[in-house]
Structure formats: structure tokens, C-alpha cells
Amino acid sequence: MNIISYHELRKISPQKAREVVRKVFEANNRNVSKTAKILGIARATVRRAVYDCLEDKSRRPKNSPKKLKSEFEDIIVEEAKRTGFRYRRLSTYLQKKYGLVISENTIKSAKYHRRQNI
């Protein structure tokens, strides 16, 4: 008789793997630690399988970084070429001249992306 592990079963069918966890959990008087030890998984995995839904949740991040508008990228690149300023000086320069509060890292990123697209 072949015994299949939780992780192997999860690759085949996540719903079935969660059902197995729930059955073992109920058979062990709702003891999370004992269930985890029997199945060879973490207690957090047991809790997720028992208390969450059977279907997988989306892996998409809840927050995505916002992309800088292309008009601002154009301004950054133009002013960087015109003034020759690096990231820190350019950041303060843009704030004084245009009232734009843009971090140094965003300026680095914008300049890098523009070079890649040209």
C-alpha cells in the first residue's frame, strides 16, 4: 500500500489535501499540533486548511506598485539631461521648480526604464 504525503496530494489536488487535513483534524479532537505532526506539515498550514475555504486564494499581491506617469518620466529625463544632476539633487530641483515630490528611487527607476525603452 502506497501512502501519499500531504505535499504530493496538494500538487495533485489542493481541495482534496485540505479535506484530508480537515478529516485528520476532526479525528484528533480538533488538535492542531497533533494534526500537523501526523501529516508532517506546519501548524499554520493546518489552520489555513481548516479555517479557510477549500479553494486556493489568488496569489496576486493585494497592493501593486504604482507606475509613474509617462509625462513625469519625460520631465525627469529632460531635466536630468539639461542639468546633469544626479538623483538626490534632481529630486530637490524638481520639487522646487515644478512642485513635484518624487523620491530618489523613483527618479533612478524612471531614468533606467527610459534607457531600456530607447
N, CA, C and O of each residue as an XYZ file, in Angstrom:
472
protein
N       0.838     -1.177      0.000
C       0.000      0.000      0.000
C       0.890      1.250      0.000
O       1.771      1.391      0.848
N       0.653      2.150     -0.953
C       1.402      3.391     -1.041
C       0.708      4.476     -0.236
O      -0.500      4.680     -0.357
N       1.481      5.168      0.585
C       0.945      6.280      1.348
C       1.461      7.554      0.693
O       2.659      7.717      0.464
N       0.533      8.446      0.398
C       0.897      9.685     -0.277
C       0.977     10.805      0.765
O       0.120     10.904      1.644
N       1.997     11.637      0.663
C       2.165     12.719      1.636
C       1.224     13.876      1.307
O       0.664     13.968      0.215
N       1.078     14.740      2.283
C       0.231     15.916      2.094
C       0.721     16.754      0.914
O      -0.078     17.212      0.097
N       2.043     16.952      0.831
C       2.605     17.805     -0.216
C       2.393     17.209     -1.609
O       2.126     17.936     -2.566
N       2.513     15.890     -1.719
C       2.253     15.239     -3.009
C       0.778     15.360     -3.375
O       0.431     15.631     -4.524
N      -0.086     15.155     -2.380
C      -1.528     15.271     -2.613
C      -1.893     16.709     -2.980
O      -2.772     16.940     -3.811
N      -1.227     17.649     -2.370
C      -1.503     19.059     -2.658
C      -1.181     19.407     -4.107
O      -1.881     20.206     -4.728
N      -0.108     18.800     -4.652
C       0.233     19.032     -6.062
C      -0.847     18.481     -6.982
O      -1.135     19.060     -8.030
N      -1.436     17.374     -6.593
C      -2.475     16.739     -7.406
C      -3.789     17.504     -7.287
O      -4.401     17.869     -8.291
N      -4.219     17.743     -6.033
C      -5.491     18.416     -5.807
C      -5.464     19.155     -4.475
O      -5.535     18.525     -3.420
N      -5.364     20.469     -4.509
C      -5.345     21.237     -3.265
C      -6.611     21.041     -2.414
O      -6.543     21.001     -1.186
N      -7.763     20.920     -3.083
C      -9.009     20.732     -2.339
C      -9.005     19.418     -1.577
O      -9.414     19.374     -0.417
N      -8.553     18.353     -2.210
C      -8.507     17.036     -1.552
C      -7.520     17.059     -0.384
O      -7.773     16.457      0.661
N      -6.402     17.752     -0.565
C      -5.407     17.851      0.502
C      -6.016     18.552      1.713
O      -5.793     18.134      2.850
N      -6.771     19.596      1.479
C      -7.413     20.309      2.592
C      -8.481     19.452      3.253
O      -8.649     19.492      4.472
N      -9.193     18.687      2.460
C     -10.201     17.785      3.032
C      -9.541     16.754      3.937
O     -10.064     16.439      5.006
N      -8.396     16.228      3.515
C      -7.664     15.251      4.338
C      -7.249     15.898      5.656
O      -7.389     15.294      6.719
N      -6.743     17.116      5.587
C      -6.332     17.815      6.810
C      -7.533     17.989      7.731
O      -7.429     17.768      8.938
N      -8.660     18.382      7.173
C      -9.858     18.573      7.997
C     -10.322     17.272      8.646
O     -10.746     17.274      9.802
N     -10.244     16.169      7.916
C     -10.651     14.869      8.483
C      -9.718     14.441      9.603
O     -10.174     13.982     10.650
N      -8.417     14.586      9.392
C      -7.447     14.225     10.435
C      -7.623     15.144     11.636
O      -7.514     14.701     12.779
N      -7.892     16.409     11.386
C      -8.114     17.387     12.447
C      -9.316     16.985     13.305
O      -9.236     17.006     14.533
N     -10.406     16.625     12.673
C     -11.607     16.201     13.413
C     -11.369     14.883     14.157
O     -11.846     14.711     15.279
N     -10.634     13.955     13.540
C     -10.360     12.659     14.158
C      -9.458     12.793     15.389
O      -9.452     11.917     16.254
N      -8.703     13.881     15.465
C      -7.807     14.100     16.596
C      -8.337     15.152     17.557
O      -7.566     15.907     18.149
N      -9.645     15.198     17.707
C     -10.305     16.101     18.656
C      -9.930     17.564     18.442
O      -9.751     18.319     19.398
N      -9.813     17.949     17.183
C      -9.536     19.331     16.791
C      -8.232     19.856     17.398
O      -8.148     21.010     17.817
N      -7.221     18.987     17.436
C      -5.912     19.343     17.966
C      -4.997     19.700     16.795
O      -4.627     18.832     16.005
N      -4.636     20.972     16.687
C      -3.841     21.461     15.565
C      -2.439     20.860     15.587
O      -1.950     20.398     14.556
N      -1.792     20.861     16.744
C      -0.415     20.361     16.840
C      -0.328     18.885     16.474
O       0.571     18.477     15.740
N      -1.255     18.090     16.982
C      -1.248     16.653     16.696
C      -1.497     16.398     15.207
O      -0.855     15.537     14.606
N      -2.421     17.141     14.621
C      -2.711     17.001     13.196
C      -1.476     17.341     12.364
O      -1.148     16.631     11.413
N      -0.800     18.421     12.721
C       0.397     18.837     11.990
C       1.489     17.778     12.089
O       2.168     17.487     11.105
N       1.656     17.209     13.268
C       2.687     16.193     13.469
C       2.376     14.930     12.661
O       3.275     14.339     12.064
N       1.130     14.526     12.641
C       0.733     13.321     11.901
C       0.971     13.495     10.397
O       1.486     12.596      9.732
N       0.591     14.656      9.874
C       0.700     14.896      8.434
C       2.079     15.417      8.017
O       2.387     15.461      6.826
N       2.896     15.807      8.976
C       4.226     16.316      8.656
C       4.195     17.693      8.019
O       4.977     17.998      7.118
N       3.276     18.521      8.502
C       3.146     19.879      7.981
C       3.177     20.871      9.143
O       3.121     20.475     10.308
N       3.265     22.133      8.825
C       3.299     23.174      9.849
C       1.900     23.403     10.425
O       0.889     23.157      9.768
N       1.875     23.880     11.666
C       0.579     24.183     12.301
C      -0.169     25.268     11.536
O      -1.397     25.235     11.448
N       0.566     26.228     10.983
C      -0.081     27.294     10.197
C      -0.782     26.708      8.978
O      -1.845     27.186      8.580
N      -0.194     25.683      8.388
C      -0.814     25.023      7.233
C      -2.110     24.343      7.651
O      -3.104     24.376      6.926
N      -2.088     23.730      8.820
C      -3.308     23.084      9.328
C      -4.389     24.137      9.548
O      -5.535     23.952      9.139
N      -4.027     25.228     10.186
C      -5.024     26.285     10.435
C      -5.593     26.839      9.142
O      -6.797     27.067      9.031
N      -4.716     27.057      8.156
C      -5.180     27.564      6.863
C      -6.141     26.580      6.210
O      -7.164     26.981      5.655
N      -5.814     25.292      6.275
C      -6.647     24.274      5.637
C      -7.985     24.121      6.353
O      -9.006     23.863      5.715
N      -7.982     24.276      7.658
C      -9.203     24.060      8.438
C     -10.107     25.280      8.419
O     -11.318     25.154      8.232
N      -9.533     26.456      8.609
C     -10.359     27.639      8.812
C     -10.605     28.460      7.553
O     -11.520     29.284      7.542
N      -9.836     28.270      6.507
C     -10.066     28.985      5.254
C     -10.918     28.120      4.331
O     -11.281     26.995      4.673
N     -11.228     28.663      3.159
C     -12.027     27.916      2.195
C     -11.186     26.816      1.528
O      -9.960     26.821      1.636
N     -11.832     25.899      0.856
C     -11.138     24.778      0.224
C     -10.371     25.185     -1.025
O      -9.372     24.557     -1.372
N     -10.834     26.238     -1.706
C     -10.177     26.661     -2.935
C      -8.946     27.498     -2.621
O      -8.860     28.130     -1.568
N      -8.001     27.494     -3.542
C      -6.808     28.325     -3.394
C      -7.184     29.788     -3.545
O      -8.047     30.145     -4.347
N      -6.525     30.623     -2.763
C      -6.716     32.059     -2.902
C      -5.789     32.561     -4.004
O      -4.816     31.901     -4.369
N      -6.106     33.722     -4.516
C      -5.278     34.328     -5.551
C      -3.908     34.651     -4.985
O      -3.790     35.074     -3.835
N      -2.868     34.453     -5.795
C      -1.515     34.770     -5.366
C      -1.110     36.183     -5.775
O       0.011     36.623     -5.518
N      -2.026     36.869     -6.404
C      -1.771     38.235     -6.839
C      -1.594     39.126     -5.613
O      -2.357     39.006     -4.654
N      -0.611     40.009     -5.624
C      -0.417     40.881     -4.468
C      -1.609     41.801     -4.258
O      -2.261     42.218     -5.216
N      -1.885     42.112     -3.011
C      -3.007     42.988     -2.712
C      -2.730     44.413     -3.180
O      -3.631     45.103     -3.655
N      -1.494     44.843     -3.044
C      -1.101     46.179     -3.489
C      -0.041     46.046     -4.561
O       0.938     45.317     -4.396
N      -0.237     46.742     -5.640
C       0.761     46.759     -6.701
C       1.422     48.126     -6.710
O       0.758     49.142     -6.502
N       2.720     48.157     -6.950
C       3.355     49.474     -7.011
C       2.770     50.298     -8.152
O       2.453     49.773     -9.219
N       2.639     51.565     -7.912
C       2.051     52.433     -8.932
C       3.128     52.875     -9.917
O       4.239     53.235     -9.529
N       2.779     52.840    -11.171
C       3.715     53.261    -12.207
C       3.653     54.771    -12.347
O       2.586     55.379    -12.269
N       4.806     55.352    -12.551
C       4.908     56.796    -12.740
C       4.350     57.146    -14.118
O       4.605     56.437    -15.091
N       3.598     58.225    -14.199
C       3.037     58.654    -15.481
C       4.163     59.013    -16.440
O       5.207     59.520    -16.032
N       3.934     58.742    -17.717
C       4.988     58.966    -18.710
C       5.364     60.449    -18.829
O       6.505     60.770    -19.164
N       4.410     61.358    -18.556
C       4.744     62.787    -18.605
C       5.807     63.132    -17.567
O       6.721     63.911    -17.835
N       5.676     62.540    -16.372
C       6.655     62.785    -15.322
C       7.998     62.165    -15.679
O       9.047     62.750    -15.408
N       7.969     60.981    -16.286
C       9.217     60.353    -16.725
C       9.914     61.247    -17.749
O      11.134     61.408    -17.711
N       9.138     61.826    -18.663
C       9.711     62.735    -19.668
C      10.376     63.931    -19.000
O      11.485     64.318    -19.369
N       9.693     64.517    -18.013
C      10.247     65.667    -17.299
C      11.541     65.277    -16.595
O      12.530     66.008    -16.658
N      11.536     64.140    -15.934
C      12.721     63.683    -15.204
C      13.904     63.524    -16.145
O      15.002     64.006    -15.866
N      13.674     62.847    -17.256
C      14.772     62.585    -18.189
C      15.270     63.888    -18.819
O      16.477     64.096    -18.942
N      14.351     64.758    -19.213
C      14.747     66.034    -19.821
C      15.558     66.889    -18.860
O      16.605     67.425    -19.223
N      15.066     67.013    -17.625
C      15.767     67.832    -16.641
C      17.100     67.210    -16.242
O      18.060     67.930    -15.967
N      17.171     65.900    -16.208
C      18.435     65.233    -15.878
C      19.469     65.510    -16.961
O      20.637     65.756    -16.664
N      19.034     65.470    -18.220
C      19.960     65.761    -19.330
C      20.382     67.227    -19.315
O      21.557     67.551    -19.492
N      19.401     68.112    -19.098
C      19.661     69.539    -19.149
C      20.572     70.000    -18.004
O      21.505     70.773    -18.218
N      20.290     69.516    -16.785
C      21.036     69.995    -15.618
C      22.267     69.143    -15.306
O      23.243     69.640    -14.745
N      22.218     67.875    -15.665
C      23.324     66.982    -15.313
C      23.274     66.535    -13.861
O      24.233     65.949    -13.358
N      22.156     66.807    -13.179
C      22.020     66.430    -11.776
C      21.822     64.929    -11.640
O      21.265     64.271    -12.518
N      22.293     64.408    -10.514
C      22.035     63.013    -10.182
C      20.717     62.936     -9.407
O      19.965     63.909     -9.360
N      20.442     61.785     -8.803
C      19.125     61.509     -8.223
C      18.736     62.451     -7.088
O      17.629     62.990     -7.094
N      19.610     62.659     -6.128
C      19.260     63.454     -4.958
C      19.044     64.924     -5.326
O      18.041     65.526     -4.945
N      19.977     65.480     -6.055
C      19.850     66.888     -6.444
C      18.668     67.085     -7.386
O      17.970     68.097     -7.317
N      18.452     66.117     -8.260
C      17.343     66.218     -9.204
C      16.006     66.173     -8.468
O      15.057     66.857     -8.851
N      15.935     65.373     -7.422
C      14.713     65.276     -6.629
C      14.362     66.621     -6.003
O      13.217     67.067     -6.082
N      15.340     67.263     -5.385
C      15.066     68.577     -4.776
C      14.820     69.652     -5.842
O      14.002     70.551     -5.643
N      15.521     69.557     -6.957
C      15.335     70.512     -8.055
C      13.907     70.438     -8.607
O      13.268     71.468     -8.821
N      13.408     69.215     -8.837
C      12.047     69.044     -9.359
C      11.006     69.542     -8.365
O       9.958     70.058     -8.752
N      11.308     69.380     -7.081
C      10.360     69.850     -6.067
C      10.299     71.385     -6.066
O       9.220     71.967     -5.958
N      11.452     72.026     -6.188
C      11.477     73.494     -6.181
C      10.895     74.084     -7.467
O      10.137     75.053     -7.421
N      11.250     73.500     -8.608
C      10.839     74.074     -9.892
C       9.380     73.751    -10.237
O       8.622     74.636    -10.632
N       8.988     72.463    -10.082
C       7.653     72.033    -10.520
C       6.698     71.723     -9.369
O       5.500     71.544     -9.587
N       7.219     71.661     -8.157
C       6.377     71.272     -7.027
C       6.114     69.780     -6.987
O       5.177     69.329     -6.329
N       6.944     69.004     -7.696
C       6.781     67.546     -7.735
C       7.601     66.906     -6.620
O       8.808     67.125     -6.522
N       6.948     66.128     -5.795
C       7.659     65.404     -4.749
C       7.851     63.976     -5.253
O       6.937     63.153     -5.207
N       9.060     63.705     -5.733
C       9.389     62.393     -6.299
C      10.643     61.895     -5.606
O      11.642     62.610     -5.527
N      10.592     60.678     -5.109
C      11.730     60.140     -4.370
C      12.910     59.859     -5.301
O      12.756     59.730     -6.515
N      14.084     59.770     -4.692
C      15.300     59.484     -5.453
C      15.190     58.132     -6.158
O      15.608     57.981     -7.306
N      14.622     57.158     -5.454
C      14.492     55.816     -6.045
C      13.569     55.815     -7.256
O      13.814     55.096     -8.225
N      12.518     56.612     -7.207
C      11.616     56.708     -8.350
C      12.337     57.348     -9.524
O      12.145     56.941    -10.670
N      13.166     58.347     -9.246
C      13.930     59.008    -10.313
C      14.913     58.017    -10.932
O      15.048     57.957    -12.155
N      15.599     57.240    -10.094
C      16.515     56.218    -10.610
C      15.769     55.260    -11.524
O      16.224     54.938    -12.621
N      14.616     54.815    -11.049
C      13.815     53.858    -11.806
C      13.352     54.452    -13.132
O      13.425     53.791    -14.168
N      12.884     55.676    -13.105
C      12.387     56.328    -14.322
C      13.501     56.477    -15.349
O      13.297     56.215    -16.534
N      14.670     56.892    -14.900
C      15.794     57.061    -15.822
C      16.219     55.708    -16.395
O      16.543     55.597    -17.578
N      16.211     54.688    -15.547
C      16.606     53.354    -16.000
C      15.622     52.825    -17.039
O      16.031     52.291    -18.070
N      14.314     52.974    -16.767
C      13.298     52.468    -17.696
C      13.341     53.207    -19.024
O      13.126     52.609    -20.078
N      13.616     54.496    -18.978
C      13.697     55.259    -20.219
C      14.869     54.773    -21.068
O      14.757     54.675    -22.290
N      16.003     54.468    -20.413
C      17.166     53.975    -21.171
C      16.864     52.634    -21.813
O      17.338     52.352    -22.914
N      16.081     51.803    -21.138
C      15.743     50.484    -21.676
C      14.819     50.606    -22.880
O      14.915     49.813    -23.817
N      13.932     51.582    -22.864
C      12.941     51.724    -23.932
C      13.486     52.437    -25.169
O      12.898     52.345    -26.247
N      14.592     53.136    -25.023
C      15.146     53.892    -26.165
C      15.961     52.986    -27.045
O      16.508     53.432    -28.053
